[in-house]
Amino acid sequence: MRKSILMFVFALMTISVAMSCREEKTAGEKMEEGIEDVGDGIEEGAEEVEDAVEDATDDN
């Protein structure tokens, strides 16, 4: 019985330490990441348009 209680307490402590070590992002970091994602999406869209234009001009 005592071993199971100690194992439970040890597991609980391990989980709490792991959760406290988790890196949390600030609002500025989240915003910067979102802006980068939007920029990447725009860049990919532009590349797709460029490929489509090249394909259309190659066919003629």
Legacy VTK file of the C-alpha trace (Angstrom):
# vtk DataFile Version 3.0
C-alpha trace
ASCII
DATASET POLYDATA
POINTS 60 float
0.000 0.000 0.000
2.755 2.413 0.931
4.661 1.724 -2.304
1.611 2.487 -4.420
1.083 5.808 -2.644
4.738 6.728 -3.128
4.573 5.783 -6.810
1.454 7.912 -7.239
3.093 10.900 -5.539
6.254 10.460 -7.624
4.219 10.289 -10.842
2.259 13.390 -9.852
5.475 15.296 -9.097
7.011 14.210 -12.401
3.985 15.395 -14.344
3.921 18.730 -12.536
7.617 19.323 -13.270
7.119 18.462 -16.930
4.177 20.842 -17.192
6.021 23.706 -15.525
8.979 23.342 -17.906
6.762 23.760 -20.936
7.668 26.836 -22.958
4.823 29.284 -23.223
4.685 31.849 -26.000
3.988 35.500 -25.417
1.325 37.339 -27.376
4.013 38.970 -29.515
5.527 35.606 -30.393
2.119 34.203 -31.319
1.415 37.230 -33.508
4.817 36.975 -35.201
4.244 33.292 -35.909
0.824 34.058 -37.397
2.274 36.773 -39.622
4.969 34.377 -40.836
2.326 31.747 -41.616
0.311 34.268 -43.651
3.470 35.351 -45.495
4.308 31.730 -46.287
0.785 31.179 -47.612
0.995 34.235 -49.846
4.384 33.121 -51.150
3.073 29.641 -51.943
0.039 31.120 -53.695
2.249 33.375 -55.801
4.407 30.406 -56.794
1.305 28.456 -57.827
0.098 31.371 -59.948
3.539 31.652 -61.523
3.527 27.934 -62.339
0.043 28.192 -63.813
1.074 31.135 -66.000
4.170 29.277 -67.179
2.075 26.204 -67.975
-0.439 28.326 -69.913
2.278 30.039 -71.935
4.091 26.761 -72.624
0.937 25.260 -74.128
0.643 28.029 -76.733
LINES 1 61
60 0 1 2 3 4 5 6 7 8 9 10 11 12 13 14 15 16 17 18 19 20 21 22 23 24 25 26 27 28 29 30 31 32 33 34 35 36 37 38 39 40 41 42 43 44 45 46 47 48 49 50 51 52 53 54 55 56 57 58 59
